[in-house]
Each structure stands twice: as structure tokens, then as C-alpha cells.
Amino acid sequence: MGQNGFHRPAGAAGNKGIALTLTVVYRPKSNSEAMVVAALMQAHGIAHVMQGGAFSSMYPGALRTSLNAQTLLVEDAQAELARALLADFLDKDDPPS
């Protein structure tokens, strides 16, 4: 895991000093769902960051506010692959961001 929680798969180029453009792909409904989603991204080698993950661990549970919400961000080039992998998690009532 890199600076600011960015996970770059093992063997991926460091690209130090190059700005990355991240895309919001999904907003998990719970901390446990966020962990499963992050594991799925990691298993498929998708560089990602779960924004809000550290703060949400301070206030776990059913309480969901803008303060403890988590957001999955991935590199633009991998956004479509990430969405395809998450298709089983997405409900018709909960469209991707």
C-alpha cells in the first residue's frame, strides 16, 4: 500500500512524480463490503484507493453519514474492468457513481 492508501499491485511501475487520474467506481454500503471490494480489486491487480476507509473505522456499524462513507477510486484506465468485476455488487436501485 502506497502513500495515502493507494494500492498498486506488486510488480507495477512506480510512476513516481506522475499524477494519476482516479475515477469513482463504487460506494460500499458497509465496512465489510468495502473490505470485500478492496480484496476483489487487489486480487485482479487493479490499482485502487478506498477513500474514507480510515475514518470509517473510527465509527463502524450501521451509522452511515457523509463522514464515514467510503468510496472506491481506481485509475481511469482500469475503471471499466473494475465496474465489470463489481457487477454482482451493484443493484438496479444503486447505480455506479
Phi, psi and omega in degrees: 000133183266191180300142181062023175080008181286124180261117175250128182304150178303136179089352179283147180297145183290325181050039181299131179089354179261127180288136178258144174256119183254148180241136174289126182249323186199152174238102181299151182274344181208167178295321180294321177295322178299320179293320179294316180297315179297320178296321178297316178298315181296319181296331181259011175071028180265120177293130186207166171220139176257095182292134179087002183296320181290318181293321182294337178287342177285330182231067182285169175114197186286340180297121180233113176229177178294341181283327182249011178289144178247149181224129177272124176241139177228163176299143181311317184295339183251006185297316181295319177297316180299317179296322179295319179293330182271002185307324180291337181275338186273127176267161175296330180278352185232076183293155179296156181281000000 
